[in-house]
Amino acid sequence: MGSIEGKVALVTGAGSGIGEAVARRLDAEGALVAALDVDSTGAELTAGLLTRGMAVIADVADSAQVDEAVRTVVDTYGRLDILVNNAGIRGGQEADEAFGRLAARLEEEASGTPTTVLEATVNISDEAWHRMLGVHLDGTFYGTRAALRHMRSGAVIVNVSSICGLTGCAHIPHYSAAKAGIEGFTRAVARDVAPQGIRVNCIAPGYIDTPLGDVMAPVVRRDLERQISLGRFGLPTEIASAVAFLVGPDGTYVTGQTLSPNGGFVIS
């Protein structure tokens, strides 16, 4: 019997990467898992890997879609005990260009004086800014609000942030802002719902091997690995283990906290 046997969990962004790993870990722990993603193929593939589970399709930046998705899960299973707000995006052309300039700057640093400037902030359009915050921060709020309408004592919410929310990542300021907002939101909601017996925590992963990192130039990856004390990127399963701790019986005295599995990238 798993540590969360029979509990109902909803994982957003479950179509790949960290979300898929979390869905599979919670399934292995005995939960009934709803794998939500905006990509129907990804959601269905993940659901197909689960012992007991279902695919749910929704854009987390759309509150009506999120409300409907949560209702679908509750109508199917009769309850909702665990929510993992994981859905996210890496950004569009503005992020790709900033990554490219970062790679150029690192190449220049290796050979002499760097001249390339990131220009990450000035090249973020209103649309890119709002889309980034819409998926990450609005999506976390919409999911949390919808879930809390159905949650009872003993329920748990885990929000997924990033070390960019802790330290700020110069090449993606809009992503960093969204993730920092998730951490503040987590602390506030934890205080709000603690009297109801509901816990809310945050995980701020370091650099993890996921599809979101596919655009990373080799020079950028090597530079990041040099800054990680353990010398490597993390695995999605290692983040899933942290989620399993927070939602399981060993984490029952933890709320309002940000846990950051980052391999020693941030030590303070």
N, C-alpha and C positions, 0 to 999 in steps of 0.2 A: 504494500500500500504506500502511495506517495505521500509527501508532506502536505499536499493541498488536495487530497483525494476528494472528488465530487464537487469541487468549487468551480464556478463559472468565470472564465477570464476572457477579456476582450483585448487584443493586441493590435494597435494601429501600425501601419507601415510594415505589415507582416509578410509582404510578398518577397522579400529578399533581405540579405544582410543581417543586421542585429535583430530586426523584427521577426524574421523567420527563425533565427536561433532561439529567441525568447519563446515564441509559440511552441516550438518543438520541446524545449525544456519544461515548460509548464505542462504540456501534454504528458511528458514522461513522468512528471510528479503527480499525475492523476487528475489534472483539471480538465474540464470541458472547455475547449478553446475556440473562440471565434477569431479568425484571421482576417483582419480588415486591411484593404489596400485600395488605392484609386485604380490600380492596374488589375483588372479582373483575372487575367492569366496568372499573375503572380499570386494573388490571393487564393485562387483555386489550386495552384500547384502546392502551396504550403498546406492548405487544408487537406489535400490528398496525402500528405506525409504524416498526418496526425492519426492517432488511434481513434479519437473521438473529437470531431471538430466540424466547423463550417466556415465557408468563405462569405465575407461581407464586403460589398463594393461601396466605397464612399470617398469623396474628396473632403478631407478633414477641415479644409478652409471654408466649407459651406456648412453653416450651422444646421440648416434643415436636413441635409444629408446625414450629418452626424446624429441628430436626434432620431431620425428614422432607423439608422443602423443600430443604435442602442436599443430602440424599441423592438427591433427584429430579434436581437439576441435575447432580450428578456422574455419576449413572447415564445421563443423557441425553448428556452431552458428554465424559465420561471423565476430567474434571479440574475444578479450580477454581483460578483464578489471581488473581482480583480480587474483593474484597468491599467494598461501600460500604454501611455501616450508616447509613441516612438516615431510616428510618421514625420518625415523630413525631406528636404530637398537641398542640393548643394549650391543652387543658384544657376543662372543662365550664362549668357555670353559674357556678362560683366565679371562673373567669377572666373570663367575660363581665361579671360584676358589677364586678370590679376594674377592668376597662377602662372601664366606665361611670363609675365614681367618678373615675378618672384624667381622663377627659374633662371631668367637672364641675369638677374642681380646676383644670384648665388654663383653663377658661372664667372661673373666679373670679379666677385670677391676672391675666388680661387686663383685668379690670374693677376690681380692687382687691385686698383681702385674701382669700386662699383660706381656706375653713373646712372643706371636705370632706376627710376623712381616707380613706386607701386601704383600711385594714382588710383588706389582702390576706392576710396570714399567718393571722389569727385565724379567717378564714372558710374555710380549707382543711380539709375533712373528712379523716378517715383514708382513706376510700375514694378521694378525689380525689388525695391524696398518693401512695398506693400505685399507683394507675393511672398517674400521671404518671411515676413512677420505673420502673414496670413496663414501659412502652412504650419509654422513652428509654434508661434505664440497663440494666435487665435485658435489654431487647431487643438492645442493643449487645453485652452479654456473651454472650447465647445465640448470636447470629450469629457472633461471633468464635470462640467455643469450637467450634461445629459446623464452621466453615470450616477452622480450624487442623488438624482431624483429617485433612483431605484435602490441605492446601496443602504445597507443596514450595519449595525455594529459588527465589527470584525472584518469589514471590507478594507481593501487596500488599493491605493493609487500610486503608481510609479511613473514619474515624468522623466523623459530622457533629454538631457541637456548636452553639454560638451565642455571640454577644457577651454574651448574658445569663449564660453560664457564665464569661466573663472578668470582667465588671463587676458582675453582679447586676442584675436588673430588678425594681424594687420591687413592681410589680403582679402578678408571677408568680414568687413565691419558689420554688415547687415545681419549676417548669420550669427556673429558674436553677440549683437544686441538682442536678437531673438532668444538665444540660449540663456543669456543673463536674465532676461525677463522671466523665463520659465523657472529659474531658480528662486527669484523673488516671489513669484506666484505660488510656488510650492510651499514656501515658508508660511505665507499668509493663509492659504487654504488649510494647511496642517493645523494651525491655531483655530481656524473657523470650525472644523469638523471633529476635532479631538473629543469634545463633549459627547458626540454621537458614537464614539468608539471606532471611528474611521481614521486610518493612518495614511499620510501622504508623504512620499519621499521623492528624491530626485537622484538620478545617476548621470554623472558627467564623464562620459568615456574619453579616453585619450585617443590616439590615432589607431584606428582599427581597420583590418583588412576587409573592406566591403566594396560593393560596386560604386559607391559614391567617390571612392578614391581612385577610380580608374583613369581619371584625367591627369593625375599627378605625375609630373615629369620625374625621371629617375634621380636627377640632381636634387630635387626637392625632397624626395623620399629619403635619400641618403643623409641629407642635412637633418631631417627630423629624427631619423634613427640614431644619429650621433647625440641628439639631445635627450634621448630616452635612456634612463639608467639601465634598464634591462636589455637595451640594444635591439629591440624589435617592435613591430606593430603588434597590437593585440588581436585576439580572435573573437568573432561574434559570440562564440560559446562562452568565453570568459565574462562577457557582459551579461549573458543570459544567467550565468551562475550568480552574479550579483543581484539580479532581479529575483531569482529564486529565493535568495536569502531574505530580501526585504519583504516578500509576500508570504513567506512561510513562517512556521512556528518559532524559528530562531530569531526573527526580527521583530517580535511583538512589542519591544520597548523602544523602537526606533521610529521617530516621526519628525517631519520638518527638516530632515537632513539631506545634504548632497554628498553622495558617495562617488568618488572619482577613481575608477580603475584606469590608471594611465601609464603604468610601467615605470613610474618615477620621472615622467616628463615634468610634472609639477611636484615639488617637494617643499612644503612650507607649513 
